Structure formats: structure tokens, C-alpha cells
Amino acid sequence: MSEIVANQAERKNINVFFGLINLAVAFVVVSGLWFVFLHPNGVMALYTPMYGFSLLVAFVASIVLISKVTDFYPFAGPSLGTVSWGLVRTIAAVAIMLFLVYGFFWGFIGRFGITYFSPYSIIAAGGVGAEIFNARENASTAIVYLLTAFLWVALTWSAGFGQWPWVGVQRGPAALARIGIVGLLSTIAYVVLFHPHVCYLFFPAQTMAGVEPWWSKWAMTSSAYYNLGLLLSILMWVIVSDVLWEGYPWRIVDRKGQGNLWRGLFTLIGTFVLGILSFMALLAAMNIFWLEPFEGGQYTDAPYFRYLHAGEISTFVALAAFIVKTYFGNLVNGPNIWVRAALRTVAAAIGGTLFYLFYYSSLSTFLLGKVPGIAQPEDTPLVWTLLFLSVVLIQADFFAGWPLVRKEK
């Protein structure tokens, strides 16, 4: 089946009206989950914000691990139906999330390796601010950074390198190999991009464990929000090119469609360039609205906020891209890939803008119980966006779009 026929077949199974209903239901589900787990006046009140942030990043990372890195191994096969496998995969993702945060980071790495990955190890080490809230926020910050690096590497590998170099290898060994290479590259990215900042979260700074943040000379801040915002901007283009552009233009150098070294490098470099350009464009737009930031500035005048906000905006667009793909069958499925890609990208940009306007509206303040206004230190839209994204990904990947998309008999 050709790419166009495949897209048309998928589109035929998705009704825009039912897509809107599904989107409304997803919004209600997200609102309910927010109240239970994250709302300040809700049941668990995990949004502190970094503690809840770390749990959600771990959950999205678990979903990506199952769907993209291991290619659903061992959670696939004819033994169960679509709904049953969806439930099994969702339970597995929750279990992996809990293991990552409380077992791997808090109980193992933070206890026997790097202190700042566990709040209890930070408290035991003593020093300024060694109490449970600050310790948990600092540990959660480190977890957010590392798992963001994982998401970038995992999704870039999936969109570019694909099955390379394990084409033809059995699913089990190939899955383990991809876990190894993605884990290794994620660790390297984290050590270079984020570890220096985490070492400087403490007083005195852990100068023997991490170098002074190397970006501070031109970024006007030592905060790793500089790298986080840039990485999220790059990640947006990885997602947009994969779900809206059908893998183009990277797949031009991959005739078999299984991924190879050249497609991987093309994807890595291309999305990096696009990410830098959009990152700079968003910063320039913020300078128009809020004038230029300055070192030591607060709220919208803070350089670190501008970098983070560029990433937050990019994540709104990434969420909209998944919604355009999952709930509306990518909307446009004509014969020209470049026209399709352009129109879908415009739709995602509009959707991202609507999410932005909603999040900073009075309605969002009421529903989410968040701090009103922009650039509040106690708030980041990334948490709500990741919660919404996790719901969309579960339906799209774990349940194969069910009940919106049904397989043809």
C-alpha cells in the first residue's frame, strides 16, 4: 500500500465530528486526572511544581520506552485484543514510572551513586536547605532533566535511525540493544547539558562534581532552562516531522523505510537546525512584547524564563501535532506531501496557540488551581501539557486509536 493510500485509509476511519467529541472527552479526562493528582486543592496535590513534573516526565518516558524504544516488546501479539493490550501497556507504563522515580532514582542512583537524585540522600548529606520540600524539588529537577534528554534521544532515534543497525534482528535482542544505546546517549546529553546546573543548585556549589555552567557567558543565566528550552524546541520538530510530515524530508535518504545511519544523521542535524531557528524566533518575539531580558531580571525579564517559555510554547505545538494526527487523521491527505505537511503544520501551530491562550486564561486558573499570570516561579504549563500528551499517546499508541479508529475487517 502506498503512503498516500495508507493515509487515505486512515483518514476514512476518522470522522472529524467524532474527533472533536474524542478531544472533548480527553480534555475531561485530563481535567479529572489533574484534580486527583495535581490540583493544589485536589486529592494528592503533587504539583509543587517539580515533583509532579518529574512524575509526568517519567510517565511520558515510560510510554515512549514501550512504544518507540522497545517497539511494544513484549507487550504485543495475537494473544490479546486491542483494548486488553491497551490496558496491559498502560499498567506497565505506570509501573515503570513508579520504578524509575522511587526505585531507580530515589532508591538506587540517589542512594549509591549521585546524591542529588534522592531527596533523602540530600537530607542525609546536610547543608543549606536540606529539608524535605527543597530536597524533593532539587531531586525532581534532576530527574526532569535526565528524562527530557531521554525523550529527545529516543524520539530522534525512532524518527531517524529507526531499526538501524538491528534490521532483521529478533525483537527481544533489538529492543534491549536500543534501550542500551538510547540510555547511553541520554546520559551523555544529560551530563553535558544539565548536570552542571544541578551541581550549582546547592550551597556551596559542587565544583568538584560538575563544571560551572558553560552556557552562562552568553545566556545571561546559569540555569539549564537554557538547554531545556532549546531541547524542547528541537523535540517539537522531531515530533512534527514524524507525525505530520510522514518522516519527510529525512526519509528521502531511506528507500526501505526502516531507518539507517544517513537518515538518522539527517534527522538529528535537520531538527537541530530547525529547533535553533524556532528557538531564536520565539525569543525575538518575546523581546518585542516584553523588551530584552537582563541578567538578574525577574519574571518576564528573567533570561531563564524566556528560554523555558520558548520550550513551553514548542510543547504546546507538539501536543497539537499529536492531536491533529490522532483525532483528525492529519486533516489533509492530498497527493503532494509538501502541501500536506505545510497545512498540517499550520493546523498544529493554530492548535498550539489555542492551548497557549487557554492555559493563561482565567478559565485555566479556575480549573487547574494554578497561579495566575505568566512567568510565575510556582507554575509551568509543561506539566499540564505532558498530562494531556500522555492521555493522547496512550489512546494513539497503546489502544491503537480505539475507539476513534477501528481496524477494517
C-alpha positions as CSV (number, residue, x, y, z in Angstrom):
1,M,0.0,0.0,0.0
2,S,1.4,3.4,-1.0
3,E,1.9,6.2,1.6
4,I,-1.0,8.2,0.1
5,V,-3.4,5.2,0.1
6,A,-2.4,4.4,3.6
7,N,-3.1,8.0,4.8
8,Q,-6.5,8.0,3.0
9,A,-7.4,4.7,4.5
10,E,-6.6,6.0,8.0
11,R,-8.5,9.3,7.2
12,K,-11.5,7.3,6.1
13,N,-11.8,5.7,9.5
14,I,-11.7,9.0,11.3
15,N,-14.7,11.3,11.4
16,V,-13.9,14.9,12.2
17,F,-17.0,15.3,14.3
18,F,-16.2,12.2,16.4
19,G,-12.7,13.5,16.6
20,L,-14.0,16.7,18.3
21,I,-16.0,14.5,20.6
22,N,-13.0,12.4,21.4
23,L,-10.9,15.6,22.0
24,A,-13.6,16.9,24.4
25,V,-13.6,13.6,26.3
26,A,-9.8,13.6,26.5
27,F,-10.0,17.1,27.9
28,V,-12.5,16.0,30.6
29,V,-10.2,13.0,31.4
30,V,-7.2,15.3,31.7
31,S,-9.1,17.7,34.0
32,G,-10.2,14.8,36.2
33,L,-6.7,13.4,36.5
34,W,-5.4,16.9,37.2
35,F,-7.8,17.3,40.1
36,V,-6.9,13.9,41.6
37,F,-3.2,14.1,41.2
38,L,-2.0,17.7,40.7
39,H,-4.6,20.3,41.7
40,P,-3.4,22.2,44.8
41,N,-6.8,21.6,46.5
42,G,-7.2,18.2,45.0
43,V,-6.6,14.7,46.4
44,M,-2.9,14.3,46.2
45,A,-1.6,17.8,45.3
46,L,1.6,16.6,43.6
47,Y,2.1,19.8,41.6
48,T,4.8,21.6,43.7
49,P,5.6,22.1,40.7
50,M,8.8,20.0,40.2
51,Y,7.6,16.8,42.0
52,G,4.6,16.4,39.8
53,F,6.6,17.5,36.8
54,S,9.1,14.7,37.4
55,L,6.4,12.1,37.7
56,L,4.7,13.1,34.5
57,V,8.0,13.2,32.5
58,A,8.7,9.7,33.9
59,F,5.2,8.6,32.7
60,V,5.7,10.0,29.2
61,A,9.2,8.5,29.1
62,S,7.7,5.1,30.1
63,I,5.1,5.4,27.2
64,V,7.9,6.3,24.7
65,L,10.0,3.4,26.1
66,I,7.3,0.9,25.4
67,S,6.1,2.3,22.1
68,K,9.2,3.7,20.4
69,V,12.3,2.2,22.0
70,T,11.2,-1.4,22.5
71,D,8.6,-1.4,19.8
72,F,6.0,-2.8,22.2
73,Y,8.2,-5.8,23.1
74,P,6.9,-7.9,25.0
75,F,3.5,-6.1,25.1
76,A,2.3,-7.3,21.6
77,G,0.9,-10.3,19.8
78,P,-2.3,-12.0,18.9
79,S,-2.9,-13.4,22.4
80,L,-4.9,-10.3,23.4
81,G,-7.2,-7.8,21.7
82,T,-6.7,-4.1,21.2
83,V,-8.4,-3.0,24.4
84,S,-6.8,-5.7,26.5
85,W,-3.3,-4.8,25.2
86,G,-4.0,-1.2,25.8
87,L,-4.8,-1.8,29.4
88,V,-1.8,-4.0,29.9
89,R,0.5,-1.4,28.3
90,T,-1.0,1.4,30.4
91,I,-0.5,-0.5,33.6
92,A,3.1,-1.4,32.6
93,A,3.8,2.3,31.9
94,V,2.5,3.3,35.3
95,A,4.7,0.6,36.9
96,I,7.7,1.7,35.0
97,M,7.1,5.3,36.0
98,L,6.9,4.4,39.7
99,F,10.0,2.2,39.4
100,L,12.0,4.9,37.7
101,V,11.2,7.7,40.2
102,Y,11.1,5.8,43.5
103,G,13.2,2.7,42.8
104,F,15.8,3.7,40.2
105,F,16.4,7.3,41.0
106,W,15.4,7.7,44.7
107,G,16.3,4.2,45.9
108,F,19.3,3.2,43.8
109,I,21.1,6.0,41.9
110,G,20.5,8.6,44.6
111,R,21.5,6.2,47.4
112,F,24.5,4.5,45.9
113,G,25.7,6.9,43.2
114,I,24.7,10.6,42.8
115,T,23.3,12.2,45.9
116,Y,21.0,14.8,44.3
117,F,18.8,12.1,42.6
118,S,17.3,11.3,46.0
119,P,15.7,13.8,48.4
120,Y,16.5,11.5,51.4
121,S,20.2,11.4,50.4
122,I,20.2,15.2,50.1
123,I,18.8,15.5,53.6
124,A,21.2,12.9,55.0
125,A,24.1,14.9,53.4
126,G,23.1,18.0,55.3
127,G,23.8,21.6,54.3
128,V,21.8,24.7,53.5
129,G,18.2,23.9,52.5
130,A,18.4,20.2,53.4
131,E,14.8,19.7,54.2
132,I,12.2,17.6,52.5
133,F,10.5,20.1,50.2
134,N,13.6,21.7,48.8
135,A,15.4,18.3,48.6
136,R,12.5,16.8,46.7
137,E,12.3,19.7,44.3
138,N,16.0,19.5,43.6
139,A,15.9,15.8,43.1
140,S,12.9,16.1,40.9
141,T,14.6,18.8,38.8
142,A,17.5,16.4,38.1
143,I,15.0,13.7,37.1
144,V,13.1,16.0,34.8
145,Y,16.4,17.0,33.1
146,L,17.6,13.4,32.6
147,L,14.3,12.1,31.3
148,T,13.9,15.0,28.9
149,A,17.2,14.1,27.4
150,F,15.9,10.5,27.2
151,L,12.8,11.7,25.3
152,W,14.9,13.7,22.9
153,V,17.3,10.8,22.1
154,A,14.5,8.2,22.0
155,L,12.2,10.1,19.7
156,T,15.1,11.3,17.4
157,W,16.4,7.7,17.2
158,S,12.9,6.4,16.3
159,A,12.3,9.1,13.7
160,G,15.7,8.9,12.1
161,F,17.8,5.8,12.8
162,G,14.7,3.6,13.2
163,Q,15.6,-0.1,13.3
164,W,19.2,0.5,12.3
165,P,21.6,-1.2,12.9
166,W,19.4,-4.1,14.1
167,V,17.4,-4.6,11.0
168,G,16.4,-8.3,10.9
169,V,17.4,-9.0,14.5
170,Q,14.8,-10.6,16.7
171,R,12.5,-8.2,18.6
172,G,13.8,-9.0,22.0
173,P,17.5,-8.5,21.4
174,A,16.8,-5.5,19.2
175,A,14.7,-3.9,22.0
176,L,17.4,-4.4,24.6
177,A,20.1,-3.0,22.3
178,R,18.0,0.1,21.6
179,I,17.5,0.6,25.3
180,G,21.2,0.4,25.8
181,I,22.2,2.9,23.1
182,V,19.3,5.3,23.9
183,G,20.2,5.1,27.6
184,L,23.9,5.8,26.9
185,L,23.3,8.7,24.6
186,S,20.7,10.2,27.1
187,T,23.2,10.0,29.9
188,I,25.9,11.8,27.9
189,A,23.4,14.5,26.8
190,Y,22.3,15.0,30.4
191,V,25.9,15.2,31.8
192,V,26.8,17.9,29.3
193,L,23.5,19.9,29.1
194,F,22.1,19.7,32.6
195,H,24.4,18.2,35.2
196,P,26.5,21.4,35.6
197,H,23.4,23.3,36.6
198,V,22.2,20.7,39.1
199,C,25.6,20.8,40.8
200,Y,25.1,24.6,41.3
201,L,21.7,24.3,42.9
202,F,23.4,23.6,46.2
203,F,25.4,25.8,48.5
204,P,28.3,25.6,48.3
205,A,28.3,24.6,44.7
206,Q,29.5,21.1,43.9
207,T,32.5,22.3,41.9
208,M,34.4,19.0,42.1
209,A,31.4,17.1,40.7
210,G,30.4,19.5,37.9
211,V,31.9,22.3,35.9
212,E,30.5,25.8,36.0
213,P,27.6,26.0,33.5
214,W,29.4,26.6,30.3
215,W,26.5,28.5,28.7
216,S,26.3,31.2,31.3
217,K,28.7,33.5,29.5
218,W,26.3,34.2,26.6
219,A,22.9,33.0,28.0
220,M,23.0,35.5,31.0
221,T,22.0,32.7,33.3
222,S,23.5,29.6,34.8
223,S,20.1,27.9,34.7
224,A,19.8,24.8,32.5
225,Y,16.4,26.1,31.4
226,Y,18.5,27.5,28.5
227,N,19.2,23.9,27.3
228,L,15.8,22.6,28.3
229,G,14.1,25.3,26.2
230,L,16.4,24.6,23.2
231,L,15.9,20.8,23.6
232,L,12.1,21.1,23.7
233,S,12.2,23.4,20.6
234,I,14.3,20.7,18.8
235,L,12.0,17.9,20.0
236,M,9.0,19.8,18.6
237,W,10.4,19.5,15.1
238,V,11.2,15.8,15.7
239,I,7.6,15.2,16.5
240,V,6.2,17.5,13.8
241,S,8.3,15.8,11.1
242,D,7.4,12.4,12.3
243,V,3.7,12.6,12.8
244,L,2.7,15.4,10.4
245,W,5.4,15.3,7.7
246,E,5.3,11.5,7.5
247,G,9.0,11.3,8.1
248,Y,9.9,13.8,5.3
249,P,12.4,15.2,4.4
250,W,14.5,12.7,6.4
251,R,13.1,9.6,4.6
252,I,14.4,10.8,1.3
253,V,17.7,9.1,2.1
254,D,16.0,5.9,3.3
255,R,14.4,3.9,0.5
256,K,13.5,0.9,2.6
257,G,11.8,3.0,5.3
258,Q,13.4,1.1,8.1
259,G,15.9,3.8,9.1
260,N,19.6,4.0,8.5
261,L,22.7,5.9,9.6
262,W,22.3,8.6,7.0
263,R,18.6,9.2,7.7
264,G,19.4,9.3,11.4
265,L,22.2,11.9,10.9
266,F,19.9,13.9,8.6
267,T,17.1,13.9,11.2
268,L,19.5,14.8,14.0
269,I,21.1,17.7,12.2
270,G,17.9,18.9,10.4
271,T,15.8,19.1,13.6
272,F,18.7,20.7,15.4
273,V,18.9,23.5,12.9
274,L,15.1,23.9,12.8
275,G,15.0,23.9,16.6
276,I,17.6,26.6,16.9
277,L,15.8,28.8,14.3
278,S,12.4,28.5,16.1
279,F,14.1,28.9,19.5
280,M,15.6,32.2,18.3
281,A,12.4,33.3,16.6
282,L,10.4,32.8,19.8
283,L,13.0,34.7,21.9
284,A,12.9,37.5,19.4
285,A,9.1,37.6,19.6
286,M,9.3,37.8,23.4
287,N,11.7,40.7,23.1
288,I,9.1,42.6,21.1
289,F,6.4,42.1,23.7
290,W,8.5,42.3,26.9
291,L,11.6,44.1,25.7
292,E,15.0,42.4,26.2
293,P,15.7,40.4,29.3
294,F,18.7,41.2,31.5
295,E,20.9,39.2,33.9
296,G,19.3,39.2,37.3
297,G,15.9,40.1,35.9
298,Q,12.7,38.5,37.5
299,Y,9.5,37.1,36.0
300,T,9.3,38.0,32.3
301,D,12.5,39.9,32.5
302,A,14.5,36.8,33.5
303,P,16.6,35.2,30.8
304,Y,16.0,31.8,32.2
305,F,12.2,32.3,31.9
306,R,12.4,33.3,28.3
307,Y,14.4,30.1,27.4
308,L,11.9,27.9,29.3
309,H,8.9,29.7,27.8
310,A,10.2,29.0,24.3
311,G,10.2,25.3,25.2
312,E,6.8,25.6,26.7
313,I,5.4,27.1,23.5
314,S,7.1,24.5,21.5
315,T,5.5,21.8,23.6
316,F,2.0,23.3,23.1
317,V,2.6,22.9,19.3
318,A,3.9,19.3,19.8
319,L,0.7,18.4,21.7
320,A,-1.4,19.9,18.9
321,A,0.5,17.9,16.3
322,F,-0.3,14.7,18.1
323,I,-4.0,15.7,18.3
324,V,-4.1,16.6,14.6
325,K,-2.7,13.2,13.8
326,T,-4.7,11.1,16.4
327,Y,-8.1,12.7,16.4
328,F,-8.4,14.2,13.0
329,G,-6.4,11.8,10.7
330,N,-3.9,14.6,9.9
331,L,-6.7,16.6,8.3
332,V,-5.1,16.9,4.8
333,N,-4.3,13.9,2.7
334,G,-3.8,15.2,-0.9
335,P,-1.2,13.9,-3.4
336,N,1.5,16.4,-2.6
337,I,3.5,15.7,0.6
338,W,4.8,19.2,0.9
339,V,1.4,20.8,0.7
340,R,0.1,18.2,3.2
341,A,3.0,18.9,5.6
342,A,2.6,22.7,5.4
343,L,-1.2,22.7,6.0
344,R,-0.9,20.2,8.9
345,T,1.9,22.3,10.4
346,V,-0.3,25.4,10.2
347,A,-3.1,23.5,11.9
348,A,-0.7,22.4,14.7
349,A,0.5,26.0,15.1
350,I,-3.1,27.2,15.5
351,G,-3.8,24.4,17.9
352,G,-0.7,25.3,20.0
353,T,-1.8,28.9,20.0
354,L,-5.3,27.9,21.3
355,F,-3.7,25.8,24.1
356,Y,-1.5,28.8,25.0
357,L,-4.4,31.1,25.2
358,F,-6.4,28.6,27.3
359,Y,-3.6,27.9,29.7
360,Y,-3.1,31.6,30.5
361,S,-6.8,32.4,30.7
362,S,-9.0,32.8,33.8
363,L,-10.7,29.5,32.9
364,S,-7.5,27.6,33.3
365,T,-6.7,29.4,36.6
366,F,-10.1,28.2,37.9
367,L,-9.9,24.6,36.5
368,L,-6.3,23.9,37.4
369,G,-6.0,25.9,40.6
370,K,-2.7,27.3,39.3
371,V,-1.0,30.6,40.0
372,P,-2.5,33.3,37.6
373,G,-0.3,35.1,35.2
374,I,2.8,34.4,33.1
375,A,6.3,33.7,34.4
376,Q,5.3,32.6,37.9
377,P,8.0,30.5,39.5
378,E,5.5,28.2,41.0
379,D,4.0,27.3,37.6
380,T,4.9,25.8,34.3
381,P,2.5,24.8,31.5
382,L,4.8,21.8,30.7
383,V,3.1,19.8,33.5
384,W,-0.4,20.2,32.1
385,T,0.8,19.7,28.6
386,L,2.6,16.5,29.5
387,L,-0.5,15.2,31.2
388,F,-2.6,15.9,28.2
389,L,0.1,14.4,25.9
390,S,0.2,11.2,28.0
391,V,-3.6,10.7,27.5
392,V,-3.3,11.2,23.8
393,L,-0.3,8.9,23.4
394,I,-2.0,6.2,25.4
395,Q,-5.0,6.2,23.2
396,A,-2.9,6.5,20.0
397,D,-0.2,4.0,20.7
398,F,-1.4,1.7,23.4
399,F,-5.0,1.4,22.2
400,A,-4.2,1.9,18.5
401,G,-6.6,4.9,18.4
402,W,-9.6,2.9,19.8
403,P,-12.5,3.7,19.9
404,L,-12.0,6.5,17.4
405,V,-10.1,4.3,14.9
406,R,-11.3,0.8,14.2
407,K,-9.4,-1.8,12.2
408,E,-11.0,-2.7,8.9
409,K,-12.1,-6.4,8.7
